[in-house]
Amino acid sequence: MGTTVGSEGAFIEVDGVEKVFDVRRRKGLLRRERHQVRAVDSISFTVARGEMVGYIGPNGAGKSTTIKMLTGILTPSGGRLRVAGIDPSRERTRLAHRIGVVFGQRTTLWWDLPLIDSYKLMHRMYRIPDARYRENLARLVELLGLGDLLEVPVRQLSLGQRMRGDIAAALLHDPEVLYLDEPTIGLDVVSKTRVREFLRQVNAERSTTVLLTTHDLQDIEQVCSRVMVIDHGRLVYDGALAGLHEVGESERTLVVDLERECPPVEVPAPARVVRVDGPRQWVAFPASEPAAGLVTRIAERYPLVDLSVREPDIEAVIAQMYAERAGRAPTQSS
Ligand SMILES: Nc1ncnc2c1ncn2[C@@H]1O[C@H](COP(=O)(O)OP(=O)(O)OP(=O)(O)O)[C@@H](O)[C@H]1O
């Protein structure tokens, strides 16, 4: 078993990986019924060293299960998985020295100890050479603005401060890959921005590979160049963020302000009025078509005062993707 990377440039390799949970459900008073949950269903992808990848999907899609398999906490039921050439579930401890993990909803810090004491414990646990520990700590404290917080017990930190403390803890031993599970959950806008900027900086300076699960699509927009979408345990999209729009066959919206309240403006299909609110109307049209024809047509026939074009937001595109997969009509956003 070597530590070399398998295929060219691939740092994380996931090949036909599955995870099936055996679940027992109570049925009636005494009977229990066994059934299986296929949480991850034959997923394949590779991540190159230094890539920043977003991993998104609805609740229960299989994101956490994937991350747990990548860290070695869970053993796959099938398929092949390697991180830095290591099989995570077989050599979990050896891998732990090369990866960092941040769970937004839990802390890896010691609750009652001052922040700095957690770091000192990690220094020993990971056997980080002294000089490297001091250098990394100084850098992380500066970049994450932790200077005034080091002597504060973790339980007294705000959520944003604690999250920054957790991110520093995950990076003290210079991991080559950082898994982040909802790193901005519950943070205010300023803290979110700070965390995102920091992740970009660490990636630029150290080529740290980042895999990030989130429900906040701005995390993806601002941090990741690639996004993978998982739904019902299956990978349904893997590519550039911009490409998601095309997959979702998304629409743009022309917002027109008329001089007065009017009935819905008449526009050629597939464009259509999706909302009317007083003198303001919203006209959805295919994102691939220019707005000019529509604007001219409305301006010629209606008392147009003002207009703006709204780009499709990624949330709407993803909602549409899920809806299409589930065989329902896509939902329309205003
Ligand atoms: N230990 C377990 N035993 C049985 N079923 C499990 C276990 N862990 C996860 N599951 C099931 O596997 C599926 C995927 O769960 P997972 O936690 O990976 O989803 P997720 O995408 O991370 O969701 P969320 O966004 O809600 O965190 C769900 O149906 C879940 O109920």
The ligand as a Tripos MOL2 file, in Angstrom:
@<TRIPOS>MOLECULE
LIG
   31    33     1     0     0
SMALL
NO_CHARGES

@<TRIPOS>ATOM
      1 N1        -26.1660    5.5580   10.2140 N.pl3     1 LIG1
      2 C1        -27.2170    5.5170    9.3990 C.ar      1 LIG1
      3 N2        -28.1040    4.5110    9.4640 N.ar      1 LIG1
      4 C2        -29.1510    4.4450    8.6330 C.ar      1 LIG1
      5 N3        -29.4260    5.3540    7.6780 N.ar      1 LIG1
      6 C3        -28.5750    6.3830    7.5470 C.ar      1 LIG1
      7 C4        -27.4300    6.5410    8.4060 C.ar      1 LIG1
      8 N4        -26.7830    7.6810    8.0420 N.ar      1 LIG1
      9 C5        -27.4740    8.2140    7.0310 C.ar      1 LIG1
     10 N5        -28.5590    7.4520    6.7240 N.ar      1 LIG1
     11 C6        -29.5450    7.7050    5.6610 C.3       1 LIG1
     12 O1        -28.8360    7.8510    4.4380 O.3       1 LIG1
     13 C7        -29.3980    8.8780    3.6330 C.3       1 LIG1
     14 C8        -28.3220    9.9420    3.3410 C.3       1 LIG1
     15 O2        -28.0010   10.6520    4.5490 O.3       1 LIG1
     16 P1        -26.8680   11.7880    4.6170 P.3       1 LIG1
     17 O3        -26.7410   12.1700    6.0490 O.co2     1 LIG1
     18 O4        -25.6560   11.3200    3.9110 O.co2     1 LIG1
     19 O5        -27.5440   12.9610    3.7850 O.3       1 LIG1
     20 P2        -27.0950   14.4910    3.6050 P.3       1 LIG1
     21 O6        -27.0990   14.7250    2.1180 O.co2     1 LIG1
     22 O7        -25.8330   14.7540    4.3240 O.co2     1 LIG1
     23 O8        -28.3110   15.2670    4.2710 O.3       1 LIG1
     24 P3        -28.3630   16.6550    5.1050 P.3       1 LIG1
     25 O9        -28.2430   17.7460    4.0900 O.co2     1 LIG1
     26 O10       -29.7210   16.5910    5.7040 O.co2     1 LIG1
     27 O11       -27.2510   16.6180    6.1060 O.co2     1 LIG1
     28 C9        -30.5920    9.3940    4.4030 C.3       1 LIG1
     29 O12       -31.7230    8.7130    3.9410 O.3       1 LIG1
     30 C10       -30.2960    9.0020    5.8400 C.3       1 LIG1
     31 O13       -31.4820    8.8080    6.5730 O.3       1 LIG1
@<TRIPOS>BOND
     1     1     2 1
     2     2     3 ar
     3     2     7 ar
     4     3     4 ar
     5     4     5 ar
     6     5     6 ar
     7     6     7 ar
     8     6    10 ar
     9     7     8 ar
    10     8     9 ar
    11     9    10 ar
    12    10    11 1
    13    11    12 1
    14    11    30 1
    15    12    13 1
    16    13    14 1
    17    13    28 1
    18    14    15 1
    19    15    16 1
    20    16    17 2
    21    16    18 1
    22    16    19 1
    23    19    20 1
    24    20    21 2
    25    20    22 1
    26    20    23 1
    27    23    24 1
    28    24    25 2
    29    24    26 1
    30    24    27 1
    31    28    29 1
    32    28    30 1
    33    30    31 1
@<TRIPOS>SUBSTRUCTURE
     1 LIG1         1 GROUP 0 **** ****
